[in-house]
Amino acid sequence: MKFRQGLAVTLSLLLGLTLSRDLERVEKARFCTWYLAMNLNPADGHIMDYLECWDQDRFIGTYKEALSKDYLNRVVWSHPISYIALVRHQAGEIDAVKVFRFIQGHKSLLYRFQNDQRKVVTEGGPLQESISAMAQNLEDDPVFSVDGDLAFNWVYANNGVRIVLTGGHLSAADSNDENTHGLGNHISFGEHTGAREISNIHDCPHPSCTNKGGKPIQLQGTDHGVDGRVNSGPVYGNYAIYVSEDATSFPSPGQMLQLELEVEPALRFF
C-alpha cells in the first residue's frame, strides 16, 4: 500500500512538472522577439555612410551605447530574418516605427547588403506604421515622410544609398542627379567628402542645390564629409533597425527600446 501511495505521489509530481513545462512552452510560443541590428546617430562623430560596414562582418559600437551611438551587432546582422522594423527614437523612447516583411524570407541583412543591388526587398508596404502625436520634423524625414516599400543598395552613377523607400525619388542607374535620399548615403564614391549618414528628402537635384547654383543641401546632424554643397542640420532622432524571424508588430510610440523586445504577433502568414 505504501509503495502504491509513493508511486502515485511520484507520478503526480512528474505529471505536474510536465504540464508546467508544456504551459511554459505555450507561453513562450505566444511571443516573438525583435533584435537590435543597427543604430544610427547622425551626430556622434562616426559616419555610417554607404561604404561603412553595411556589407561587412564587423561589430561597431558597444552594448552599453547601442541606442545612443552608431552600432552594428554582427551576430544579429548575419542571422536569417524575415521582418524588419525602422524605428526613430529619442534617447531610446520610440518616436515613430515602420514594420516590413521581406519578399525573400530567412536571409540575413549581411547577405542582403552584399547581394541585393538596386533591389526592392519588401512588399505590400508597411505592416505597421505608428507615429507619435508629439513627433516633429516629419515633413522631410527620409523614412516617415514617404510611402512605399524598402529598396536596398540603390547605386546610381557614382553614388549610392543603402536603405531608401520606393515612395521617394529613385534615381535611374545612369543618373548623376544626387537626388535619392535615405539611410547610409555616399555621393561620388572614392571621395570622403561625399559621405553622408542620413540624408533628408528634398526635391532639389544636383546641380540646382549647390553652393554655386543654389542653396546647399541640409543633412541631419554633423556626420558627413566636408562639402560646400551640404550643411549640418538638426538631428530628428536616432534611427534603429530591428529584425525578427517572426514578429509582425512592434511596440508603440512612447515605449522604451532595448537590445531585445518581445511582442505578441499581430499577423501570422503561415
N, C-alpha and C positions, 0 to 999 in steps of 0.2 A: 504493500500500500504506500509506504513512504517513498519507495522507488518511483511509483507511478505519479505521486504528487510532485516529486522533484523533477521528473521528466516533463510534466505538464507546465511547471513554472518555467523551466528552461525553454520549452517550445514557445511559451507565451512571450518570453523576453526576446527570443530570436525573431518572432513574428512582429513584435512591436518595433524592433530595430530595423527590420526590413521595410516596414511601412513608413517609418520615419525617413529612411534614406530615399525611398521612392517619392515621398512628398517633397523632399528637398530637391530631388532631380526635376520634378514637375515645376517647382517654384523657380528654379534656375532657368528652365526652358522657357518660362514666360518672358524673360528679359533678354535683350540684345545689347551688345556693347559697342560703343564708339571709342576709337583710339585716336589720340592726337598724333598726327603725322608731321605737321609743319606749323610754324607760327611766323608771321611776317610783321616786324615792327619797322616802319619806314623811316625811323629816326633814331636808330640805335648805333649807328656808325658802321654797320656791316651791310653791304649791298647785295641782296639776294636777287640779282638780275638774271637774265636768261641763261648766262654761262656759268652760274654759280650753283653747282651740286644737284640740280634737279634730276639729271640723268646719271648721277654717280652714287656709289655705295659708301656714303660718308655720314658721320654723325656731326651735327652742328649744334652748338649751344650746350646748355646744361638742363637737367630735370628741374632744378630749383628755379631757373629763369625761363622755363619753357613757354610761359604765357606773357612774358614781358619783353623778350628779345627774340631775334631770329633764332629759329630752332628747327632741326630736322632729325627725326628719330629713324635711323637706318633700319632698325628691326621692323617697325611698322611700315616704312617706305617699301620694303621688299616683300611684304606679306600679301598674298592674294586677297582681293576685296571686290565687292560688287556695288557698294554705295559710297557716296562722298558728300560731305557737308562743308560748305564755305560759310564761315562764321566771322562776322565783325564784332569785336568786343572792346569794352573799355575796362582796362585793368582786370580782365577775367570775367566781367559781367557781360552777358550776351546782349548785343545791340540789335543784330539782325542775322538771319540764317537762311540759307537755301540748301535743300537736300535734293540730290540727283541719283538716278540709277544708271549705271554704265550699260551700254549696249552689249559689250562683251564682259561677262562677269568673271570672277575668280582670276583676275590678273592684277599684279601689283602696280603701284604708282611708278616704281622704278622701271618696270617693263614698259609701261605706257609712255613715259617720258623718253625712253630710249628708242621706241619703235613707232609710235603713233604720230607721224609727221603730218601737219596741216589736216588734222582729223577731228571731226565731230564725234565725241566719245560717249555722250549721254543721249537719251531720247525721251520724248514726252514732256520736256520742260521740268520744272521743279516738282518733286513730290510734296514738298513743304516749302513755303515761303512765309517767314514770320519776321516782322519788323516792329521794333518798339515804338510806341507813340512819342517817346522822348528822343528818338534818333534824329540826328542832324546831318547836314551835308550829304543828302541823298540825291541831289539833282544831277551830279556828275560822278557818283560813285561807280567804279568800274565793274562792280558785281551787282549792286542793288538798284541801279538806275536804268538797267536794260533787262530785256526779257531773253528768252531762248534757252538753248542748251549750252553745254560746255564744249569748247574746242581746245585741243592741246597742241603745243608746238607750232604755233601759227607763224611760220617763217615766210617772209615776203621780201624779195630783192635781198638786201644785205641787212635785214632787220628781223626781229622775232619777238613773240610773246608766248610765254609758257601756258597761261590759262586765260581764255577770253570767252565772252558769251556771244552766241551767234546773233543775238538781237542788236548788237552794236555793229560797227563797221569792220568788215573783214577784207583786208587789202588783197588784191589779186597777187598771184605768186611773183609776177614780174614788176609789180608796182613798188615805187620807192616813195610813197606818199607819207610815210611815217605816221600813219593815222589809225593804226589798230592798237587798242589800249587795254590793259588788264594787269595781271599779276606776273612778275618776272619778265621784264622788258629789256631789250637792248636795241639800240639804234646804231647802225654801222658796226658790224662785227669787226673785231680787231682793234677798235679804238675804245679805250677805257672811258672816254668822255661820254660814250653812249649808254652806259649802264644806268638802268632805271628800275627800281624795285617795284613801285606801284604807280601806274600812270592813269590818271582820271580820264573820263570820256570827254572829248571836245571835238566839235566839228570844225577842225582847223588844220587841214593838211599842209605839209611842207610843200612849197616854201612860204606860204602865206603867214604862218606863225613862226617867224624867226626874228632875230634882233635886227635884221636888215629890212625885211619887208612887212613886218607887223609885230604884234605883241608876242613876247616869249610864252612858251607853254608852262603852265604851273603844275608841278608834280606834288604828290603827297610827301611831306616830310623832307628830310635832308639826305636820304640815302640814294644818291645818284651821282653820275660823273659830272665834272665841272664842264659846263657847256653854256655858252652865251645864249642859246636858244631856249633854255629852261630855267625856271625859278623854283626855289623851295617853297612849299605851301604848307597849309595846316595839315595835321595828322587827323584823319577821320576816325582812327582806331587801329588796333592790331587786327590782322586777318589770320584766322586759324583754319587749318584744313584737317578735318576729321574723316576717318574712313571706317567702314564696317563690312563684315561679311553678310549681315542680315538685317541690320537696323534700318527702318524706313521713316522713322520720326526722330526729331531732335528736341532737347529741352527748349522751352520758350524763352523769349527775351526777358531779362531781369534775373535769370538764374545764373549761377556761377559755374565756370568751366573748371574741369580737372583733366589730368592726363587721360583718364578713362571715365566714361559716362555710361551708366546702364539705363535703358529705356524699355518701355513696352512697345512692341511693334504696332504701328498703325495700319499697315498693309502687309499682306502675305501673297506673294506671287506664285507660290507652289507649296 
